[in-house]
Every structure is written in structure tokens, then in C-alpha cells.
């Protein structure tokens, strides 16, 4: 049986059906094993380095210094300790300056992991036994380059001059994603006070690192139980690099779901190829049954053939999966740990199981039907229609795809949403194509162009199969078009929609004593600024006396709730704010025991707030009680300082705080920033145009990884097209043989075939371009709250790419329709 199976495989490969089936399986295995390998390497690396990401076994994070008694308790328990103070500030060298993410570390840092430094920028690092000494600072290579200095030069941080003695290559707890927005620096904690950078109200994060026996660490944590306030948080392994972990987790989920879509399309191609393979083996099975072969024997034979193909496809697809894996690692290189462990055999096993599942779900049903048909039916070439069997096979295939999506993503709701959305898009696209073809047929009947009527008649005759393959191809092409438009233009569109002259720089950490000098600086240099706004850091803890965690429908752990927010006060309603409910301040509101507060509209809806709701804030351990008296709508695109909560004038002035402003500066006046920061070295400057550029870098990295998979999804969609072309090949041969017998020229048939596939490709491209624009419309309007921008390039390029690709595939698949002589085809049809 094995030899016969091998001969059948070789024969089927020459016929093309098994080659298409095998190629579909290879792509499915390559997608799944590549992503599975990438996921395994990522999880292994995160597991091995998880404690090193924290630089300690336990870390206590705080928005302010903790009481000395807590640290004394840790010392009494014999715990090793280190401290970190993290903030952002300008680092200056001569006329150059750059915003940096600075850490001031005690001598014992890090407790776990290693620091790596170098004496040359952009070179490999060597392990450092200790951090920078007092009077020194270590800068990363990018910061050396931006400041145009070399190791050993002096830099200024606030009011202190430090020697940039080393190049900081890596830190165990560095955040790769955060470093996109500011290059890193490490200084000694002993120099922090002299720098005078950290002022009351500054944005500072304090971390206290602890190492020791697990029992002692647990005892220390228990000792602090009940003393920790809302701003304190114990970091566990998952908090080592939260932004990186979230970004990669979302990318991984998206890749797995995209892989599921690719496997589904590959499965459809497998089903179509297997169906044609079964139809072309009617005679062989008939002869085998006449010679005494049982149904069980036939099932074993063809199943063995499919298993041989699946094993071969697994090996080839596994090798391609390694290439996919390395492509993903390369695309996300700057977001990943410096080294990733190698994979074991599990990705290949997952790929093999995927191949077997595809064979079982998509390829076996046609073979099962083939084995059930009687020899007499086969010899008469009159197989049963199999409507009920086709519905059953379709249901099994759909259930199998849903199961695989669930398996890959681990999220049934997300998998169901993708499957439901894809099926809906395919159905809508198919219905649209059917309606367009019906309209085209009616118009063609009224025309006199015989070539056009011939093309439209051919397209309409196979309208259901054509609608399905156009819909599948349009879905894959739409995903690629959406990614391309998103990658190139989303950030640009947002920037274009900013009002002309809108502020493009922010200044924070401004102290009360610096307000008047800053106003004079702006007036002297004729800089337009958005006003100086006071702000105090505070955390919302209770609503109407009830803790946020106890209120149904509110996720207290959500990022924009579980944090310290900027609270401000003002006498007049800001110019870009609109009062939608309630009243503005009245005389005496500032002296009320329960202060009135104005709340931003979206946050009020999220927190279920209404006029009269009571709020309790925690401001550095002090409680502030307020009552909602108005709700405001904000224009976030104005780039002016905006606040979720605004209080009456001077009502919060006795709390430690700072000021913020934004201003507009033309590109040719960027040199003025050097004068500004030399005059006010403790200010933190944020350049919006630089942030947008860095956002583009991150979007490009993530979209490059997704593009690797989407290209393979597109290839799977093309395989569905090829399979449909092969399935219609026999009928095309007979139709064109009749046409040539009736006098049609080869040129007419050739141009008709090309036009037929060109029409379908253009339809698919139009649907893809329109769908991509609709998706971006939704993202811009409801996801980013911006005026939607229409992307005409998508409507032009997608039909062009779709039409040319479809025409090429159709021509390559149907060349024998032109080359084969009509006589043998007609004789075979009569046999």
C-alpha cells in the first residue's frame, strides 16, 4: 500500500492538485510554527530575566519618599537594600541639550542583574561591578551622540556638573519602550540634592529594592500591611517592564489571530484542491472497486497519501517557520530582550498538528465522499450532488477553524470576534460581487461588444465561486492595505489636523518663583504660549464615600484611573473647554469646606459621575473632599494643557505643586530652546514633533512584524484563487474548446481570460481599498477622536495590485486552455 500511495502522490503532484494542497499546508505550518517559536522564545526570555527586569526580588514603588522606619524594619530583617529615584530632566553640554530619563541610584544598585558599560559609544558593553561614583554620570550612546560629546566630557543636570565617564549600555530594569521617548542616564543618588532638579510637585518615581530570604521578604511585606497608601505598590515579576509586556502581548495575540486567518484560508485551498483531486480519481477508484478493493482499503490508501503530504509539508513548513521566526525577532529587535533563548521541538509539533488538523478537517471529507460512491456511478461520471454532505463538510470546517483560532489565541471571545467579523466581511463582499455581476450581465445584454459579453458571461456563469474567491482575496488585501495606510499616514493625519499655530512644545516642573521670569522670557522673545496652569498631584480614592474598587462597573485598576492625576484650579473656564452641565464658580466657592470641582465629560461617564457626586482625593496622604458642580467637554487636539479635574481659584495652592504650559515655536526658531533651558535648567521640555517621530518608529516596528504574517495570509488567499482556477479548469477547457470549434480565435479567448481575471481582481481591490478606508475611518473617529481623513491612494493602488495579481494568477493557471487542442478535450467530454 505504501508503494501505491507514493506512486499516487507522484502522479497527483504532476497533475497539480497535490502540489497545491501541499503548498497550502506548507504555508499553514510555516505561519503557525513561526509564530509559536517566536512566542516560546519570548516567554522563555521573559521568564529567565523576569527578576532581573526588577533588579531585585521585591520592589516597592512610591510617588514620594517612604518613612525611614520602613527601611529600618527591612534592615532589622537582614534584607539587602537599594534605592532608585527616576525622573526626566534636560542634560546639557555646551549649547546642546537633550531630554533624558535619569535614574539616581544608591551604591548597592542593582541587587539582581548586571550593569553594562563601555568606553566607546555604540559598542559592546562590559559588566560593571558598581554604579557611577559621586560626581559621575553614565549616558547611553544615543545621548552622547545627541549632545555631540565623548566619554570624559562634562554635562550639566540642573545645578550640578557631572563627568559623563561611561557609556551606559544596559541596565537590568531598563524599559525599552520608554527609552524611545527619552534616552537614559544613570547618576549617583548622592548628587541628586545638589542638582536641585527634584522640586515639590515634580514628576518623580521612587523605587525601593529588597533582596533576601523569601520568609524575610514576606515578613517585611506583612509588617507594612496597613501602612501602605494608595500611591504605594509592590511590583511583582509582571511589573518588571509593563509597557513592553503589554505591547508584546498585544502584538503576539494579533499575530496569532492573523495566523488563524491564514490557516483558515489555507484550509479552504486544501479543501478545494482535495475536492478536485477526488474528482480526478473517479476512474481509478472505480477500477479498484471493480477489482475487489474495499471501501476501507481505499480510505486507508488515500488517507496514507494525505499523511505523507502532511509530514512532508510539516518538515518544509517548519524550516520556513524558522525564517518567519527570525523575521519577527528582527522586526521587533529594539523591543525585545537583548538575547532570546533557542526553541525546542514544540513549535514544529504545533505546526505538525496544524497540518494534520487541516488534512482531517478540509481534505478528508472529499476523500470520504469518494470512497462512498458506487463503481457504477463513477464509471458513468454521475456522482451524487452531495448537497447535504457539502453542508456538513462546511460546518465541520467552520467548527475546526473556530477551534484552531481558540487554540492559537487562548481567548474564545477574541477568536470568535475575528471569525465572526471575517465571515461577515466575506459574506458582504460576496453579496456585493454577486449584485455587481448581475448588473454587469444586464448591461452586457444591451451592448454590442462581443468580447465584453463573452467576459461577463464567463464571470457570471461561475458567479458563486468567483464571488467567494474575490471576497477571500479582498479580505487579505484589505488587511494589508489597512496596515500600509496605518503605518504611513495615521500619525501624519493626526499632525495635519492640529490647528495651525497649535502649541508644539510643553514645559513642566515650573515652580511658583519662576513664573514671572518665564513670562518675561516669553514676552521678550515674542513666544505665543497657552498660559501658565497650576497643578497638584492627587489620586481619586472614593466616590460618594465608596471605594472605587467596590463600585460595580468601574475598573479601579484601569490605567487612567489607578494613578495620580494632575489637579488644577482656575477662575475662568479655559477657552477650549465647553460647559455641558452644571455651573462655573460662584463667589465663596474657594472657601467651602467641600470644594466644588469641574470634571471632564468622558471621565465623568467612565466613573458614572453626575452633578452632586461626592469625590475624595488623596494628596500626599492628605484627604480632599469635593463635589461635582459642572462637567466639561475638552478639545484634546488643541495641544493646550487640559485637566480632568479643575477646582476654584487658589483652592489648592497650599498643596505642593508646580505649573505647566505649552507654546508654539517655528522650526527655524528651535535654537531658542537652548536659551530657554539655560535660563531655566530645572524645567522639563517635551517636543511634540519629536514624540510624533518616535511614535512613527514604534508603529513601523510593530507593523513590520505584522506585515510578515499578513503577506503570508495574502499568499494563502492567492492559493484559494489558484485552487478555484484549477477547480474550474475542466469546464473552462470544454467551454473554450467549443468556442474555438465555432471559430473563436486564440487571441479572443486569451484576452477574454485575462479580462475575466482582471475584472475580478479590480473588484477585490476596490472592496479592499474601501474596507481599509472604512476601518481607518472608525479608528480615527472613535479610537483617536479625530476628524477622519480619506485615503484616496488606497482606492487607486488596491484595485491596481488586485487586478494585476489576479490576471497573472489566472493566466498562469489557464495557459493550457489556450494551448490544448479542442478535439481531445471534446472527445474526453463525450467519453
N, C-alpha and C positions, 0 to 999 in steps of 0.2 A: 504493500500500500504506500509506503514511503517513497519508493521509486516512481510510482504512478503519480503521486502528489507532486513530486519535484518536476516531472515532465509536464504536468498540467500548469504548474506555476510558470515554467519557462515558456510554454505556449501562450498562456494568458498574458505574460509580460510583453511578448511580441505583439499581441493584439491591442495592448494599450490599457485595458481595463484594470489589470492588476498593478500596472505601473502607477496609474493614477491613485488607486487605493493605497498602495504602499507609500506614495509621496504624501498623501493626506495624513497617514499615520505617523510618518517621519516628522512632519511639521507639528502635529499634536504633541508628540513625545518631546520634541525639542523645546516647545514653549513651556510645557509643564515641568520638565526636568530642569530646564534652565532657571526658571523662577524658584522652583523648590530648592535647588542648590544654592542660589543666591540667598534665599530666606534662611536656610540652615547655616550658612557661613555667617550671616549677620547675627542670628540668635546665639550662635556659639561664641562669637566675638564679644557680644554684649554680656553674655554670662561670665566669660573669663575675666573681663575687665570691669565688671559692674562695681565691685568695691573700689577699684582704682578710679572710677569715674567720680567717686565721692571723696577720694584722697583720705578716707578714714572708714572705720567700721560704722560709726554713728556720727551724724552731723545735725546740729541744732541751728536752724536758720531763724534770724530775728531782724526786724526793721530797726532795732535800736540796741545799744549795749545791754547785756544781761547783768543782773546783780552779781557782785563779786562773791556773794555767799554760794551761789550755784557752782562757780568754778572751784571754790574751796571744798565743796562737797565732793566734786569729782576728784580733787587731789587726795582727799582723805580715803577715797575708794581705790587709790592707786592707778587711776586712769591717765594715760598719756594724753596731752592736750596740745592743740594748736589753734590759732585764730586767723581769720581772714576778714578783711574789710574790702568790699567790692564797690566801685563807683566808676563813673565816667567823667573824664576831665580832659582838657586840652594839654597836650605835650608840645612844648615849643623849643625850637633850636634856631637861634638867629631870627631870620624873618619867616621861617617856616613853622607851621603848626598843624596839628592833626588831633582829632578827637580819638581818644583811646579808652579801652575798657581796662581799668587799672585794678590790680589786687595788691593790697598791702598785707603782707603775711608775717607772722611771727617766725622765730628761728626754727621751730620744730616742724614747720610745714614742709612737705606733706607727710602725714603719718602713714599713708599707704601709697604705693606707686612711686614714680620717679620723675624728677625734673630733667629735661634735656636742654643743653645749651651748646652754643658754638661760638667761635671767634670770628666767623665769617658769615655774612648774610646769605640766605638761600643755600645753605649747605647742610649736610647731615650733622646730627647732634650727638653729643656725648653726655653720659649720665653725670649729673651734678650731685655732690654729696650734701649740699645745703643750698638754701636760697641766697638772694643778694644780701650783702652786708649793709649796715647803715651807711648812707651816703652814696649807694649804688642803686641802679635800676636796670632791669633787663627788658629789652624791647623785642618784639618779634620782627622778622625780616621785613615784612611789609611796612612796618612803622619806620625802620631805618631808611628804607627806600623813599618813603613819602617825605621824610624830613631831610633827606639828602645828607645823611651823616654816616659816620663809621663807628664801630665799637671803640670806646675810649673817649668819645666826644661828650660834652656837657649838654644836658637838656634841662628844661625848667618845668616843674609841675607846681602850679600855684605860686607860692612864695619861696620855694626851695629849689636849689640847683643840685642835680644829681648826675653822677657819671654813668652813662649808658655803657656799662662794662661788658655785657654779654648779649649775645643774640638768644632770645628765648625761642627754642624750637618746639617744645611741647610741655604741657602741664597735665597731670593726671585728671584733673577735673575741669579741663577747658571745654567750653561749649562751642563746637564747630559752627553751628548755625548762628549763634550770637556773634561770633567773630566776623561774620560777613558785614556787620554794621559798624564795627569798630575794631581795629587791630588791638592786640593785647599787650599788656606790660605788667611787670611784677616788681614791687619795691618792698623795702623792709618796713614793718609796722612801726618801728621806732621813728621813722621820718614823717609819718602821717601828720602828726600835730604841727610840725614846723611848716608843712605845705599850706596849712590853713585852707585847704580845699573843702573839707567837710564842715559845713555850717549847719546851724539849726534849720530844719526843713529840707536839707539836701536829700537827693535820692541815693541812699546808701543801703547796702545789704551786709549784714554781719553773719558770719558763719563760725560756729564753734565745733571743732573736730575732736573726736574722742576715740581712743583705742584701748583695748584691754580684754579681760576675760568676759565671756558672754554674761556670766552671772553678775559681775560687777557693773557691766553696762546696763543690764536690766534693772539692777538695784538703783543706779543713778537715775534712770528714766522714771522709776517708781517714786523716787524722792522728790522729783519735780512735778509729779502729778498733782494737779490742783493749783499749782503756781503759774503754769504757763498761761499766757494771754492769747487773744485771738491772732495776734501777729506772729506768734511763735509756731514753728513747725519742725517736727522731726523728719528728716529726709531719709527715705529708705533707698534700696537699690534702684527702684524705678524712677527715682527723682534725680539720679546722677546727671543725666542730660535730658530733661523733659522735652525741650523743644526738638532736639534731634530725634528722640524716641518717637514723639508724635508724628513728626514729618515722615520718618522712615516707615512707621506703622501704616500711615495712610497710603504712602506710595506702594508698600507691599500689598495691601488689600486691593488697591486699584490694579496692580499688575496681575494679581491672582484672578480678579474678576475679568480683566481683559483676556487673560489666558483661557478662562472658561468660555468666553465668547468665541475665541479662536478654535477651541476644541469642538464646540458645537458646530461651527461652520465646517471644520474638517470632517466631523461626523456625518454631516449632510453629504459632503463629497464622497465619503466612504459608502454611504447608503446608495447613492446614485450609481457609483462605479460597480458595487456588488450586484445591484439590480441588472445592469447591462451585462455583467459577467454571467449572471444566471441565465439571462435570455439567450446569450450566445452559446450556452452549453446545453440547450434543449436536446439537440440531436445526440450528443454524447451520452447524456443521462438516459435517453430513450433506448439507445443501443445497449447500454449497461443493464437496464432493467429487463430488456428482451433476453439478454444473455444470462439472466438469473441473479443479478445484483439486487440485494435487498435495500429497502429504504434506509435502514440503519447503516449499511455499508457506505451508501452514497453520502449520508450525513457525516460519517467519520472521515471519509476521503476529503470532502470539501472543507470540513472544519479543520483537518490537518493542514490543508493548504493555507487557510487563513491564519492558523497559528504560526506556521513557518514565516509567513509575511509579517505577522506582528512581531515575532522575535527579531527578524532582520531589521524591521523599522525601528524597534527599540534600540538596537545597537547603534544604528546610524543616527537616529534622533538623539540618543544620549550623547554622542560625540558632538553633534550640533548644539545640544543643550549646554555643554561646557563653554562653547563660544558665546552663546547667549548670556550665560552667567558672567563671563568676563566682560562682556559689553555693558551689562548692568553695573558691575562694580566700577568699571572705568567711567561711566556716565555720572555716577554718584560719588566719585572718589573723594571730593572735598567734604562730603557729608558723613563719610564712614570712618570708623577707627582706622588707624594707620596700617594695621595688618589684620587680615581676616584668615581664620583657620581654613584648612582644606576640608572638603566634604568627604563623606563616606559613600556607601553604595545606596543610601536611601533615595536620593533624587532619581537615580536610574530605576530603582524599584517603583517609585511613583509613576515614572514615565512608562514603564512596562505595564503596570496595572491600568494606566490610561489607555494604552494601545489595546489591551485585552478587553476593556470595557467598551471601547469604540467598536471592536470587532463583534462583541456579543450583542451590543445594543443596535448597531446600524448595519452590520454586514451579514449576520446570521439570519435575520428574517427573510431576505430574498432566497437564501440557500434552503431554508426550511420550506418555503413555498415550492421551490424547485423540486425538492425530494418528494413532495406530496402529490404532484401531478401525475396522472396515469400515463403509461407509454403511448397509448393511442392518441391522447390529447396532444402530446408533444410531437408525435410524428405528423399530426395534421396541422401543427403550428397554430393550435387554437387554445392557448392557455386560458384559464378562467380569469375573469376580470379582477377578482380579489379585492373588491371594494371594502368589504368588512375586514379583510386581512391588512389592507393598507392603513385603515383607520387604527387598527390595533397596533401595527408596527409604529405608526406615528405617535400614538400615545406612549408606547414603551420608550421610544426615542426621546420624547419630551421629558418623561419622568427621569430617564437616565441623565439627560443634560442638567435637569434641576438638581439631581443628586450629586453630580460632579461639581457643580457650582457651589453647593453647600459644603462639600468636602474640601474644596480648594480654599474657599474664603473663611470657613468656620462661622459664618454669620448667615443664618437662614433668611432673615429679613432683607439683608443687603443683596444676597443672591437672588431672592425672589423678586426684588425690585428691578434688578438688572435683567433678569429673564423676562419679567412682565413688560418692562419698558422696551426691550429688544423685539419681543413678539408684537407689541403694539405698533412699533415703528415699521416692522416688516409688513404687517397687515395693512397699515395705512398706505405705505409705499406701493404695495401690490395692488390695492384697490385703485389708487391714483393711476398707476400704469395701465390697468385694465380699462379705465374710463378714457384715458388718452388714446389708447389703441382703438377703442370702439369709435371715438370721434374721428380719428385719422382714417379709419376704414370708410366711414360715411362720406368724408370729404373726398377720398380717393375715388369712390364710385362716380362722383360728379366730374372728375378730371379726365384728361385725355392722355396723360403721360403714362405709357405702358410700363416703363421701368419703375416709376414710383408706385404704381398699382401692384406690380409684382412684389416689391419690397414690403409694402404694407400688408399685402395678403399673406406673405410668408410669416411676418411677425405676428399677425393676428391669428393665424392658424395654430401657432404654438403659444398662444397668449398666456395661458396659465403657467407653463414652465418658464416663459420669458419674464413674466411679472415676478415670479419667485426669485429668479436669479438676479434680476435688476434690483429687487428690494435688498437681497443679501449684499450685493456689491455696493449699493448705495449706503447701507448701514456702516460697512467697514470704511468706505471712503469718507463718510461723514465724520467718523471718529478721527481720522487723520486730518481732515480739513479743520475740524474744531481745534485740535491740538496745535496745528500750524498757525491759525489765526490767533489763538490764545497766547501762544508763545511770542509772536512777533508784535502784536498790537494792543494787547489788553492794558499793559502799563502805559503805553503811548496814548491810548484813548483817554485814560483817566487824566493823564497830564494835560492833554489838549483841552479837556473840559474844565480845567481850572480857570477861574476868571482871570482875564488879563490884568497883570499887576497884583495878583494874589500873593500873599506872603510866601516866600520860598526858603525862609530860614526861621528857626526857633531858637530862643535864648531861655535857658532855665537856670535855677540856682542863683537868682538875683536877690540880694539882701536889701533890707529897708534903707540902709545908709547909701546904697549905690543907685537908688532911683533917680535922684536929682542929677548926679554926674552922667548917668546914661541918657537921660532926656537931653541934656546939653550936647552930648556927643551926637545923638541923632539929629538934633536941630542944626548943629554946626555943619554936618555933612549932608543935610537935606535928605535924610533917610525916612521913608514912609513906614511907620510901624503901627501895630494894631492896638496900642495901649498897653499899659502895664497892669497885669492882673495878679492879685494876691492869691495864694493857695496854701492850704494846710492839709497834711496827710491824715486821713481818717478812714476807719473801717466801719461799714454798716453792720450792726450786730443783731438788732431786733426791729420788728415791725409790729406796732400795736402791742408791745410788751412780749411778743412771742419770738423765740429764736428762729433765725432763717431756716435752720435745719429741720425745724418742726412744722414748717408751713407747707402743706401739700401743694404740689405744682411748681415749687421753686427749687431749683438745683443749687443749693448753697455752695457746692464745690465748683461751680462753673467759673471760668477764668475771669470774667468781667464782674463777678460778684464777690468771690472769695479772695479779696485783695484790698490793699489800702488805696483809696481813691483820692483824687485831688478835690478838695472842697474850697469854694471861693465865696467872695462877697462883693456886692456891687450895689450902687444906689440907683442906677438906671438899667433898664432892660438892654442887654447888648444888641447892637444894631442888626446882627444877622440871626437873632432869636425872635421867634413869634410866640406870643402867649396864646395857648389854645384852650386853657381852662383856668379859672381862679382869678386872683388879683395880684398886682405887684405890691411893693411895700407901702405901708402907711406910717405916719409919724408914731414913734414909740415902739416900733416892731423890734428894734435892735436891743431894747432893754427888757423885752419879755422873758419870763422865766423859761417858757418853752418857745424856742425861736421858730419863726416861720421859715420855710425852705421851699425853693422852686426846683422841680425835678424835670429832667429830660424825658420826653414823651415815650420813646422806645423802652427806656429802662423802667419807667413807671408801669408800662404794660407788662414787662417781664416780671416785675416784682409785685404785680397785682395791686398797685397803689392807686388811691383815689384822694380827692380833696378831703382833708381832715385826718388822713392816716398819720399815726404817730411813729416816728423814727428814733432809734437810739444809735449813736455813733460812739466808737472807741477811738479817742485821740491820744495816743501815747499813754494809755492806762487811765485816762480821764473820760468820763461819760458825758455826752452831749445829747440833750433831748430836743427834738424838733417836731414840727407838724407841717404837713404838706399843704401849702396855700395856693400853689399855682403849678401848672405843667406847661413846659416849653417845647417847641419844635426847633431843632438846630439845623444849621446848614454846615455839615461837616466839610463840604468841599470848599468852604471859604478860606480854609487854612488859617483862620484866626484861633486863638486859644478858646476852647469850649470846655464846659464843665457839666457833669451830670447833676451836681447839686450846687445851688447858689443861695447864699444867706444874705440878710440885710447888711448894710454898710457897717464896717468896723466891728461886727458882732463876733468875729473870730480872731481879732487882732492880738488878743492876749495869748494865743497859742503860738508855738514855734512854727514858723512857716517861711516861705520865700515867694518870689514873684516870677512870672513868666510873661514873655511877649513873643510876637512874631513880626517879621518885617520883610520887605521886598528889596532885593538888591539885584541890579542888572549884571549880566555875566561879565561885562567889561569893567565893573567896579569891584570884582571879587577881592582885589588887593586890599580893600578897606577892612576886610575881616581880620587881617594881620594887625592893623592899628587897633581895632576893637578889642581883640583878645590880649594884646599887650597892655591896653589900658585897664582891662578887667580880666585878669588871668584866672579867676575862680569861676567864671561863667562857663556853662556847657553849651556849646553851639551844635545845632543839628541842621545839616544842609539837606533839604528835601530832595533836590535834584540828585545828590549823591546816594540818598536812600533808594530812590527810584532805580538808579543804575544797579545798585546791589540787589534789589528785588529782581531785576531782569536776569542777573546771573543765576540766582536761585531757581527762578522759573525755567530758565534754559536747562539747568542741570536735571531737574525733575522731568521736564518734558522730553529730554533726550533719552532718559531711561524708559519712559512710557512709549516713546516713538519706536524703540526696538521691538516691543511687543506688538504695537499696532501695525507695524509693517508686516509682521508675521500673520496678524489677523487678516490683513488685506490679502496676503498670499493665500490664506485659507479660503477667502471669499472668491478669489480667482479660480481656485480649484473647483469650487461649486459651479462656476461658469463653464470651466472645461468639462466637468462631468455632465452638465446639461447639454453641451455641444455634442459630446460623444453619445449621449442617450438619444439625441435626435439625428445622429449621423445616418442611420439606416433609412429613415424616412426622407431625409434630405437627398440621399443618393437616388432613391426611387423617383422623387419629385423632379429632380434636375435631369435625370435620365429621360423622363417623359418630355420635359421641356426641350431638351436637345433633339429628341426624336421628332418633335413638332417644328423644329427649325430654329430654336433659340441658339444664339452664338455663345461661345465660351466667354467672350468679353461681357455679354449681357449678364450671364449667370455670376461671373466673378464680381462685377460691380454691384449686382443685387445682393450678394452675400456680404460684401464689405459694407454696403449701405445699411443692411439689416442690423449688423452688429454695431455699426456706428450710431444708429438711432437709439439702440438700447443703452449704449454707453453714455450718450449725451443725456438720456433720460435719467440714468443713475447719477450722473454728475450734477444735473440740475437739482435732483432731490437731495443729494449730499450737500451741495452749496447752500440750498435753502434751509436744510436742517441745521447746518453748522451756524448759520446766522441766527436762527431761532434760539439755539442753545446759548449763544453768546448774548443774545438779547435778554434772556432770562437771567443769566449770570450778572450782567451789568445792571439790570433794573432792580432785581430782587436780592441778588447776592452782594452787590457793591453799592447799591443805591446811587447809581449814576445814570445820566441820560444815555440811552442806548445809541450806539454808532453802527451804521450799516456797512458791511464789508463787501463791497462790490467785487473785489478781486476773487473772493471765494466762488461767486456765481459765474465768473469768467473762467477761472482755472479748473475748477472741479469738472464741468462738462467737457473741457478740452482733454484733461487727463483721462476721464472716464471713457470718452469716445474713442480716443486713440488706443487705449489699453484693450477695450472690448473688441475693436476692429482687428487688432493684432492677434488676440487670442482666437477670435472666430476664424480668421484667415488661416492660422496655423493648424487649427483643428479640422478645418473643412477643405484643405487643399485637394484631398483625393476626390471630393465631389466634382472638381473640375477635371482632374487628371484621368479618372477611371472612365473606361468606355461604357456607353449606355447599354450595349447589348448584354454583357454578362450580368449587369445589375438587374435588367428586366427579366432575364431567364431565371435568376435566383429568386426573384419575387414571385414567379409563376410556379416554382418548384414546390 
